[in-house]
Amino acid sequence: MSENLPEVDVTLWRADAIVLFDWLMSVDLDTVPITHPAQKQALADLLTALEHNIDSDITASTAEEIAAAQEEVAKDMGW
């Protein structure tokens, strides 16, 4: 990201962060439907931010932790 642009802090539940990180690591961003190239770049930036979050250990999540996070996030979806 450009150092000259303002930043925004986003707070996620740990389970959401695990689910997003797992998905972003496995998805082919070239196949994700986008309407503007900036959308793909924003997803790549989110992955980088999740990877470099020194306050989190989500990058080391086990398959069991990922499955548990998916269950936690999906249980109250309501749709």
N, C-alpha and C positions, 0 to 999 in steps of 0.2 A: 504494500500500500504506500501511497505517497505520503511523505512526511509533512507535506504542506496542507493536507486536508484535515479538517476537524474529525475527532473520533467520538464514538458513542459506546458506552459500556452497556452490555446486555447481560442480564442475569437469567440463567436457566436452571431448572431443576437438574440435579446430577443425572437422573435417569434420561431426561431429554437430551442432555449433552452426549451421553453414551450412545443413545439411539442415533442421533445425528452424525456423530463421529463415525460410527460403524457403517452407516449408510454412505456417507461421503467417501469413505475409504474404499467401498466396494462398487459404487456406481460409476458408470462411464459417463462423464459429464457431457460428452459429445452426443449422447442419446437422450439427455434430459430436455424436454420441450422448453424452449426459451423464445421470447419475442425480441430480445435485444442481447447482444454479446455481453453487456455489463452484468446480466443476470448470472451467466456462467462464471464470470470473474468473481462476482460476489460470493457464490458458493465456494469457489476455490479459496477465497479470502477467509471465509468462515472455517473451512477445514484447517487452514494455517493457524488461525487464532485458537482453535480447539487443540491443535497439536502443541502449540507453544504456551498454553496456559500453565504456568509454573505452579499454580495453586491447586492443580487437579492431576489425578492419575488416570484419567479416562483412557489415555492411549494404551494403557496396560490392562484394560478390561479383559477378563476371560470370557469364553463362550457362555459360561453359566451366568456371569454378571450381565452380559449383553441380553441374554434371554430374559432374565429377571427385570431388567430395565424396560425391555419391550413390553412385557406383561404389565408393569407398573404404569407406563405411559398409555397403553391401550385400554386399560380397565375402565376408565371413566370418560371415554371418548364421546359417547352419546350420539354417534352417527355412523 
